[in-house]
């Protein structure tokens, strides 16, 4: 198994909760995962021992209206590995072995590593956000947040033909990574200033939108992917959208926020929620596979900056995942625990 650590894993690890969701019993973490098949059941005909597979770890009821219309990611009965939402909890992938339904194991082509297979989970979030954005051809795109999900949203926009992708963050190192590795065409360092009163905060958001707009070709953006959940970025995202554009709420942040609603309504800026993904793995695999053969395309394997061997190193891995730079000053993006066992 290869398992990438994400923000929700860190929240559970440090605080035994993720937002309002509390851990109520021992819970194995990890949900960004890929592994090698060690056994198959007698009715499984699609997989063989030794196959590399990416795991889709959310199991829906497959009966409700949302499931039947293909939106199983918002099934009320969805059980998601490493989440405390359902009880008893559905255990995560940081185990020696797990038993997972074959229908939710996606076979990887030989050229994709288990690390990349694990990254297909957050890549699916980005692809789902792209689909819901209805991004037009030759789009102008802005991404707030240069963490793993923000970088992957930028990568998907590039791979889907956006004319201009601008990425914004408070971390200059992450922005340099994005532009130097083909994830974005330009970057904007978000200033660390926040308004104390709402009028001041909105004035700063307008200023941010105007400054980042100078990096686009049209000064406004067809689609803004907001991947931080930070109120100031949500506000700036609304102002940065063109009339008729879309603000995609990808980041999980403050549950209650003050936003300039009139600035969205009067220009028909759609504010669209994004929650996990549905039916993304086959296309994600094809996109990543094609990118490997395309000069200059973003290589998502570069997101894995730190790797730890075996579950015995899990504590070290979690400590590293909570940092932006390691002891040598190197950028920390995605931390992976490699627990591949011999069969």
Phi, psi and omega in degrees: 000139166242128183229124175273145179264136180236181185300321180294323176301317181294321178298314178297318183296317185272328190236357182059026178201160173227100188065236180272357184270120182258143172280125185248358177202167178308134187225120171284134182266178177101127177213351175268092195219151170215154182202185180249132181293126178254334177209153174229151178285166185295339181263003181272121180242353186265347183228154178229157175303133181099346177293142171271134182224146168265137184264126168266111197262001175262119182252112181273176181285332180067018181235331187285171181299319181296318178297317184291337176267006176090005181256054186291346178295339178249022172298132181293338182258011180302133173249123187240126182301137178076010176258141177273005186294314179269153180221133356303149183295148176269111190295143182283186190266359177281069179222166177296315178213152173227155177255114186231141181301136183299328182297339182250020173248120186254116185295134181264140172294158187300330185280353178262127180283168175295326176302313179294322176302320177294324180290346178295339178292302176294332175299323178297323175300315180295318180294320178298318177298317178301313182300316181287343180283342185052041184304124182284166176299147178055042187287155167262121188234138174239136177238122171266121179107118180247035166282190185300313183292318177298317177298322180288325173299317177297317180298316179298318179300317177298312183294334180268007169096019176299139179288325184213124176239120177248133180242140184234140181197168176269353184253111182297326180297319178292323178294319177298318178302315184299312184283330181282343183244018172079012179279338180207158180271333181207163182222158180224124178276112183290126180291146181272068175224137183228141178279143178281324178252159187296321179298319179293318180298317181290327176296319177294320179297319177297318179297317178299315180298319180293319181292315181290332178297332179295341180273346176272175181271340183242003180070352172223168189238141176294319182222135172242122174263112182263108189246018181250326187078002181280129184307319182297328179283323175298315179299311180297326179298321177296313180294330183283340179289143171288166172301130182082006179278184183227131172258119182261119181271092182264320183286145176261108183229223182299129183290334179236124184224157172261122181231153178281079188297322180297325179296334175275311186296316185288346177245010181052045171277117180280132175254115192240128177281150178226124178230111179052238190191163173209134176057041183255337191299313180301315180291324178300315179300315181295319180296314181294321179297317179293324181298327180297335183261003184249113180302133178085352180287151179297133178256105188291342179297337180290347177293334180282102183262338183217135184229136179237136186264116173089153181295337178297340180262011185299319181299315178299321181295316179295322178296320179293320183296339179275003182251161173262336175219149179274184184297338179267005180082011180276145182299137173252118177246288180238127177257131181240137171258119180262111181239035181294125182251155172284144182282000000 
